[in-house]
């Protein structure tokens, strides 16, 4: 399974560096992406996927339980999800 030129790809990830990497990869392949924010209600996400007739959905396994109803083939990011690091504040914090 690959992403063909001029196809649509659903990108179901949180706002993070992985989102930007996914966007750039999809665009480099010549496809268009539809951002699907996990914070949206499931009904809204399902409608967006159905309305756009997404053939492919890209996500990571950490969002498996949040997945909404869809007909797309899911491509999972196989890398383990790293916990987000909080910015250090106060004395000793780098600027």
N, CA, C and O of each residue as an XYZ file, in Angstrom:
380
protein
N       0.851     -1.180      0.000
C       0.000      0.000      0.000
C       0.881      1.222      0.000
O       1.788      1.354      0.821
N       0.611      2.098     -0.912
C       1.320      3.365     -0.970
C       0.333      4.487     -1.190
O      -0.853      4.253     -1.423
N       0.822      5.679     -1.115
C      -0.009      6.850     -1.340
C       0.289      7.364     -2.736
O       1.426      7.716     -3.050
N      -0.730      7.404     -3.565
C      -0.557      7.841     -4.939
C      -0.699      9.348     -5.053
O      -1.285     10.001     -4.191
N      -0.158      9.879     -6.121
C      -0.276     11.308     -6.397
C      -1.760     11.673     -6.510
O      -2.548     10.921     -7.083
N      -2.127     12.816     -5.966
C      -3.489     13.357     -5.999
C      -4.494     12.562     -5.166
O      -5.701     12.724     -5.348
N      -4.025     11.711     -4.264
C      -4.956     11.002     -3.388
C      -5.098     11.773     -2.071
O      -4.320     12.683     -1.782
N      -6.095     11.394     -1.287
C      -6.325     12.003      0.017
C      -5.856     11.061      1.117
O      -6.028      9.846      1.026
N      -5.265     11.634      2.148
C      -4.782     10.859      3.284
C      -5.262     11.540      4.561
O      -5.023     12.730      4.762
N      -5.932     10.790      5.414
C      -6.323     11.315      6.715
C      -5.152     11.210      7.670
O      -4.497     10.171      7.746
N      -4.887     12.287      8.399
C      -3.773     12.321      9.338
C      -4.349     12.480     10.740
O      -4.733     13.580     11.138
N      -4.409     11.372     11.492
C      -5.044     11.315     12.797
C      -3.980     11.250     13.890
O      -3.681     10.177     14.413
N      -3.413     12.405     14.227
C      -2.401     12.521     15.278
C      -2.615     13.829     16.039
O      -3.258     14.754     15.542
N      -2.062     13.887     17.258
C      -2.146     15.114     18.027
C      -1.243     16.177     17.415
O      -0.404     15.882     16.564
N      -1.424     17.405     17.855
C      -0.530     18.480     17.435
C       0.827     18.221     18.060
O       0.986     18.268     19.280
N       1.801     17.946     17.207
C       3.129     17.544     17.677
C       4.089     17.606     16.497
O       3.664     17.851     15.368
N       5.376     17.388     16.743
C       6.314     17.306     15.617
C       5.947     16.192     14.635
O       6.197     16.317     13.437
N       5.352     15.099     15.138
C       4.944     14.007     14.252
C       3.884     14.465     13.252
O       3.839     13.974     12.124
N       3.034     15.400     13.663
C       2.022     15.940     12.754
C       2.691     16.647     11.582
O       2.314     16.438     10.429
N       3.674     17.475     11.873
C       4.381     18.210     10.815
C       5.126     17.238      9.904
O       5.119     17.401      8.684
N       5.765     16.232     10.489
C       6.487     15.241      9.690
C       5.516     14.501      8.774
O       5.815     14.285      7.600
N       4.362     14.115      9.301
C       3.352     13.446      8.486
C       2.840     14.326      7.364
O       2.671     13.862      6.237
N       2.591     15.597      7.662
C       2.115     16.528      6.641
C       3.124     16.646      5.499
O       2.763     16.575      4.324
N       4.390     16.828      5.864
C       5.427     16.982      4.841
C       5.597     15.707      4.012
O       5.776     15.779      2.796
N       5.543     14.555      4.655
C       5.673     13.294      3.926
C       4.536     13.077      2.942
O       4.755     12.630      1.816
N       3.327     13.393      3.367
C       2.163     13.237      2.489
C       2.260     14.194      1.311
O       2.012     13.805      0.169
N       2.620     15.441      1.582
C       2.759     16.416      0.501
C       3.884     16.044     -0.456
O       3.756     16.231     -1.666
N       4.995     15.515      0.081
C       6.109     15.106     -0.776
C       5.707     13.964     -1.701
O       6.211     13.857     -2.819
N       4.797     13.112     -1.233
C       4.313     12.011     -2.068
C       3.345     12.494     -3.144
O       2.934     11.718     -4.007
N       2.981     13.777     -3.092
C       2.069     14.321     -4.100
C       0.608     14.195     -3.719
O      -0.273     14.450     -4.540
N       0.345     13.807     -2.489
C      -1.033     13.638     -2.025
C      -1.449     14.861     -1.206
O      -0.643     15.754     -0.946
N      -2.690     14.883     -0.816
C      -3.225     15.925      0.059
C      -3.613     15.277      1.381
O      -4.028     14.118      1.412
N      -3.480     16.025      2.472
C      -3.835     15.479      3.775
C      -5.078     16.168      4.320
O      -5.360     17.326      4.011
N      -5.797     15.437      5.124
C      -6.940     15.974      5.855
C      -6.605     15.809      7.332
O      -6.555     14.685      7.833
N      -6.374     16.928      8.040
C      -6.033     16.810      9.455
C      -7.242     16.384     10.280
O      -8.298     17.012     10.217
N      -7.082     15.332     11.040
C      -8.140     14.810     11.899
C      -7.640     14.870     13.339
O      -6.885     14.001     13.776
N      -8.053     15.877     14.058
C      -7.582     16.126     15.420
C      -8.291     15.186     16.396
O      -9.521     15.164     16.435
N      -7.538     14.406     17.187
C      -8.170     13.503     18.158
C      -9.050     14.223     19.178
O      -9.862     13.580     19.845
N      -8.909     15.537     19.312
C      -9.735     16.295     20.252
C     -11.150     16.535     19.709
O     -12.051     16.892     20.468
N     -11.345     16.340     18.401
C     -12.680     16.503     17.817
C     -13.594     15.386     18.304
O     -13.111     14.303     18.634
N     -14.906     15.626     18.358
C     -15.842     14.539     18.692
C     -15.763     13.422     17.640
O     -15.542     13.688     16.459
N     -15.945     12.186     18.076
C     -15.863     11.041     17.154
C     -16.849     11.156     15.998
O     -16.536     10.776     14.870
N     -18.039     11.680     16.278
C     -19.044     11.831     15.213
C     -18.542     12.775     14.129
O     -18.758     12.527     12.943
N     -17.875     13.852     14.525
C     -17.328     14.810     13.569
C     -16.229     14.162     12.739
O     -16.189     14.334     11.521
N     -15.343     13.424     13.386
C     -14.269     12.744     12.671
C     -14.806     11.718     11.685
O     -14.320     11.616     10.558
N     -15.812     10.959     12.112
C     -16.414      9.960     11.224
C     -17.053     10.631     10.021
O     -16.937     10.137      8.900
N     -17.732     11.761     10.245
C     -18.346     12.484      9.132
C     -17.281     12.982      8.156
O     -17.439     12.850      6.942
N     -16.202     13.553      8.681
C     -15.130     14.067      7.818
C     -14.520     12.953      6.970
O     -14.264     13.143      5.781
N     -14.289     11.789      7.582
C     -13.707     10.664      6.848
C     -14.667     10.136      5.792
O     -14.257      9.822      4.674
N     -15.948     10.038      6.146
C     -16.938      9.537      5.196
C     -17.164     10.532      4.058
O     -17.234     10.140      2.893
N     -17.277     11.811      4.393
C     -17.547     12.840      3.390
C     -16.410     12.964      2.377
O     -16.652     13.201      1.194
N     -15.182     12.805      2.837
C     -14.036     12.931      1.931
C     -13.662     11.603      1.278
O     -12.786     11.565      0.414
N     -14.318     10.516      1.681
C     -14.043      9.178      1.132
C     -12.555      8.824      1.244
O     -11.921      8.425      0.267
N     -12.022      8.977      2.441
C     -10.598      8.711      2.671
C     -10.236      7.270      2.360
O     -10.836      6.354      2.922
N      -9.268      7.046      1.474
C      -8.817      5.675      1.239
C      -7.766      5.231      2.264
O      -7.618      4.038      2.531
N      -7.035      6.203      2.839
C      -5.928      5.882      3.745
C      -5.989      6.803      4.955
O      -6.299      7.989      4.841
N      -5.686      6.233      6.110
C      -5.632      6.986      7.362
C      -4.306      6.668      8.035
O      -3.969      5.498      8.216
N      -3.551      7.698      8.408
C      -2.267      7.522      9.073
C      -2.420      7.935     10.528
O      -2.963      9.000     10.819
N      -1.943      7.091     11.447
C      -2.031      7.382     12.871
C      -0.927      6.625     13.593
O      -0.104      5.971     12.953
N      -0.899      6.706     14.913
C       0.026      5.893     15.695
C      -0.779      5.051     16.674
O      -1.915      5.380     17.017
N      -0.180      3.983     17.107
C      -0.891      2.988     17.924
C      -1.411      3.551     19.244
O      -2.340      2.989     19.826
N      -0.838      4.633     19.720
C      -1.307      5.238     20.953
C      -2.719      5.795     20.851
O      -3.370      6.027     21.870
N      -3.196      6.009     19.632
C      -4.550      6.525     19.420
C      -5.530      5.446     18.986
O      -6.644      5.755     18.564
N      -5.133      4.202     19.083
C      -5.987      3.094     18.642
C      -7.363      3.130     19.316
O      -8.378      2.888     18.662
N      -7.402      3.429     20.616
C      -8.676      3.452     21.341
C      -9.536      4.660     20.984
O     -10.739      4.659     21.244
N      -8.942      5.676     20.400
C      -9.673      6.897     20.026
C     -10.204      6.838     18.598
O     -10.913      7.744     18.159
N      -9.865      5.781     17.878
C     -10.232      5.703     16.464
C     -11.741      5.694     16.281
O     -12.469      5.069     17.053
N     -12.192      6.376     15.278
C     -13.602      6.553     14.968
C     -14.002      5.592     13.847
O     -13.148      4.919     13.270
N     -15.283      5.529     13.545
C     -15.778      4.651     12.483
C     -15.347      5.196     11.118
O     -15.529      6.377     10.822
N     -14.771      4.311     10.291
C     -14.275      4.729      8.977
C     -14.127      3.505      8.079
O     -14.232      2.367      8.535
N     -13.883      3.757      6.812
C     -13.685      2.686      5.832
C     -12.251      2.655      5.302
O     -11.919      1.807      4.474
N     -11.410      3.557      5.766
C     -10.057      3.700      5.243
C      -9.132      2.593      5.741
O      -9.354      2.000      6.797
N      -8.099      2.335      4.960
C      -7.030      1.447      5.407
C      -6.142      2.255      6.346
O      -5.761      3.379      6.021
N      -5.812      1.700      7.497
C      -5.023      2.429      8.485
C      -3.558      2.037      8.373
O      -3.215      0.855      8.371
N      -2.711      3.033      8.282
C      -1.269      2.835      8.318
C      -0.792      3.309      9.679
O      -0.907      4.492     10.002
N      -0.257      2.392     10.484
C       0.163      2.710     11.848
C       1.635      3.070     11.873
O       2.451      2.439     11.202
N       1.968      4.080     12.645
C       3.361      4.394     12.930
C       3.847      3.340     13.909
O       3.254      3.180     14.976
N       4.891      2.627     13.583
C       5.341      1.504     14.405
C       6.259      1.915     15.544
O       6.520      1.123     16.449
N       6.748      3.141     15.504
C       7.652      3.573     16.566
C       6.893      3.731     17.879
O       5.735      4.150     17.877
N       7.530      3.403     18.994
C       6.855      3.607     20.281
C       6.654      5.090     20.541
O       7.507      5.910     20.204
N       5.555      5.418     21.122
C       5.210      6.811     21.423
C       6.022      7.278     22.616
O       5.997      6.654     23.677
N       6.742      8.375     22.441
C       7.506      8.957     23.542
C       6.622      9.898     24.332
O       5.835     10.642     23.746
N       6.735      9.882     25.649
C       5.965     10.849     26.427
C       6.480     12.256     26.156
O       7.678     12.461     25.961
N       5.581     13.206     26.146
C       5.978     14.593     25.920
C       6.781     15.096     27.109
O       6.473     14.799     28.263
N       7.808     15.856     26.801
C       8.613     16.438     27.861
C       8.100     17.833     28.167
O       7.793     18.610     27.262
N       8.012     18.134     29.427
C       7.585     19.470     29.830
C       8.764     20.416     29.773
O       9.902     20.036     30.049
N       8.476     21.651     29.412
C       9.524     22.656     29.376
C       9.979     22.973     30.794
O       9.158     23.107     31.702
N      11.266     23.089     30.975
C      11.793     23.441     32.289
C      11.644     24.934     32.519
O      11.879     25.740     31.618
N      11.263     25.285     33.696
C      11.111     26.677     34.060
C      11.898     26.923     35.345
O      12.138     26.007     36.133
N      12.280     28.140     35.529
C      12.945     28.498     36.766
C      14.459     28.459     36.648
O      14.997     28.409     35.542
N      15.152     28.482     37.790
C      16.615     28.498     37.776
C      17.179     27.267     37.078
O      16.699     26.151     37.276
N      18.164     27.476     36.294
C      18.826     26.384     35.597
C      18.192     26.008     34.268
O      18.682     25.120     33.570
N      17.098     26.686     33.914
C      16.440     26.389     32.639
C      17.221     27.022     31.512
O      17.683     28.157     31.628
N      17.368     26.307     30.442
C      18.052     26.835     29.266
C      17.144     27.768     28.506
O      15.930     27.572     28.460
N      17.734     28.779     27.913
C      16.935     29.721     27.115
C      17.331     29.671     25.682
O      16.767     30.394     24.860
